[in-house]
Amino acid sequence: MIAYFGLFLSAFVAATILPMQSEAVLVGLLIAEIHPALFLVLVATTGNVLGSVINWYLGRYLLKYKTNRWFPCSQTQLERAQSWYGRYGRWTLLGSWLPVIGDPLTVVAGLMREPISSFVVLVTIAKAARYIGLATVTLAWL
């Protein structure tokens, strides 16, 4: 049970702007061969998607503070992100699994008022595919 909680927590935190490597935790647990791979993938995916939902909420409600000095990006950066999202749309969320750019995509989706239902579906597909791929490669090497 502790392993599942640790994996969930690492996946959750990894989806936020905080640095964390949930992939390393998943691979370590897969190599240990103590827990079923399917459950590990489900736990990691759930934690990572829920962390992305936090990002969506941050983006959704952060915009009202854009005139404050502490706001994390300039008006120019905000307009660039909104333009980019407007051009490529919700389908960019399929890249939410990518390092470096994936987490900001989920924040921008909130800023752009992406409906939570389509957000969750697309982010779940992306995050699950990453963990399934990682588990498949790891188990093939065992």
Wavefront OBJ file of the C-alpha trace (Angstrom):
o trace
v 0.000 0.000 0.000
v 2.871 2.380 0.793
v 4.352 1.741 -2.653
v 1.073 2.722 -4.330
v 0.814 5.856 -2.218
v 4.412 6.812 -2.997
v 3.845 6.268 -6.707
v 0.596 8.251 -6.631
v 2.268 11.110 -4.774
v 5.274 11.212 -7.093
v 3.018 11.170 -10.169
v 0.781 13.863 -8.692
v 3.691 16.165 -7.842
v 5.385 15.460 -11.195
v 2.337 16.876 -12.979
v 2.617 20.178 -11.142
v 5.359 22.744 -11.605
v 7.405 21.073 -8.872
v 10.258 18.809 -10.021
v 9.628 15.088 -9.525
v 10.368 11.946 -11.518
v 7.408 9.609 -11.338
v 8.843 7.541 -14.179
v 11.788 6.495 -12.023
v 9.439 5.451 -9.223
v 7.279 3.448 -11.638
v 10.274 1.707 -13.207
v 11.683 0.865 -9.782
v 8.411 -0.694 -8.692
v 8.077 -2.600 -11.964
v 11.600 -3.983 -11.600
v 10.839 -5.089 -8.040
v 8.015 -7.229 -9.472
v 6.039 -7.060 -6.232
v 2.941 -5.261 -7.505
v 0.882 -5.913 -10.643
v 2.004 -3.681 -13.515
v -1.575 -2.784 -14.419
v -2.267 -1.373 -10.957
v 0.990 0.560 -10.975
v 0.130 2.128 -14.331
v -3.388 2.983 -13.128
v -2.094 4.588 -9.925
v 0.571 6.597 -11.764
v -1.907 7.749 -14.405
v -4.493 8.758 -11.822
v -1.990 10.747 -9.782
v -0.554 12.458 -12.833
v -3.969 13.387 -14.249
v -5.114 14.783 -10.896
v -1.939 16.859 -10.699
v -2.713 18.194 -14.167
v -6.215 19.099 -13.027
v -4.596 21.265 -10.329
v -2.645 23.002 -13.110
v -5.886 23.518 -15.044
v -7.501 25.120 -11.991
v -4.451 27.324 -11.476
v -4.673 28.510 -15.063
v -8.413 28.952 -14.861
v -8.319 31.228 -11.833
v -4.878 32.766 -12.162
v -5.862 35.000 -15.058
v -7.750 37.378 -12.802
v -4.418 38.292 -11.181
v -2.590 39.093 -14.423
v -2.134 42.764 -13.469
v -0.372 41.892 -10.206
v 3.389 42.243 -10.042
v 3.905 38.612 -8.938
v 1.997 37.191 -11.917
v 4.309 34.495 -13.383
v 4.392 35.769 -16.968
v 4.318 39.038 -18.824
v 1.381 40.231 -20.891
v 3.396 39.419 -24.028
v 4.108 35.871 -22.879
v 0.451 35.420 -21.977
v -0.720 36.650 -25.367
v 1.788 34.368 -27.105
v 0.548 31.350 -25.137
v -3.080 32.204 -25.819
v -2.355 32.671 -29.529
v -0.514 29.368 -29.689
v -3.323 27.547 -27.884
v -5.899 29.242 -30.086
v -4.060 28.030 -33.172
v -3.496 24.440 -32.105
v -6.328 24.075 -29.622
v -7.224 21.332 -27.237
v -5.331 18.705 -29.208
v -2.112 20.090 -27.776
v -3.154 18.392 -24.549
v -2.110 15.102 -26.127
v 1.397 16.461 -25.573
v 0.797 16.967 -21.859
v 3.029 13.958 -21.146
v 6.077 15.687 -22.632
v 8.858 16.893 -20.358
v 9.219 20.659 -19.899
v 6.269 21.735 -22.088
v 3.592 19.309 -20.894
v 2.829 20.945 -17.544
v 2.592 24.480 -18.959
v 0.171 23.147 -21.590
v -2.208 22.114 -18.833
v -2.011 25.560 -17.216
v -2.637 27.256 -20.569
v -5.662 25.008 -21.099
v -7.100 26.420 -17.888
v -6.265 29.966 -18.972
v -8.039 29.299 -22.265
v -11.092 27.978 -20.428
v -10.868 24.501 -21.913
v -13.858 22.518 -20.579
v -12.770 20.184 -17.789
v -14.420 17.176 -19.456
v -12.394 17.382 -22.679
v -9.311 18.336 -20.659
v -9.520 15.208 -18.489
v -10.146 12.905 -21.453
v -7.211 14.192 -23.524
v -4.785 14.424 -20.610
v -5.729 10.916 -19.430
v -5.057 9.511 -22.908
v -1.655 11.224 -23.028
v -0.548 10.343 -19.509
v -1.781 6.738 -19.702
v -0.023 6.212 -23.041
v 3.265 7.410 -21.534
v 3.025 5.108 -18.509
v 1.838 2.148 -20.598
v 4.748 2.660 -22.981
v 7.224 2.956 -20.124
v 5.844 -0.169 -18.433
v 5.912 -2.106 -21.690
v 9.547 -1.230 -22.366
v 10.546 -1.930 -18.765
v 8.816 -5.312 -18.626
v 10.293 -6.298 -21.995
v 13.774 -5.796 -20.527
v 13.110 -7.936 -17.433
l 1 2 3 4 5 6 7 8 9 10 11 12 13 14 15 16 17 18 19 20 21 22 23 24 25 26 27 28 29 30 31 32 33 34 35 36 37 38 39 40 41 42 43 44 45 46 47 48 49 50 51 52 53 54 55 56 57 58 59 60 61 62 63 64 65 66 67 68 69 70 71 72 73 74 75 76 77 78 79 80 81 82 83 84 85 86 87 88 89 90 91 92 93 94 95 96 97 98 99 100 101 102 103 104 105 106 107 108 109 110 111 112 113 114 115 116 117 118 119 120 121 122 123 124 125 126 127 128 129 130 131 132 133 134 135 136 137 138 139 140 141 142
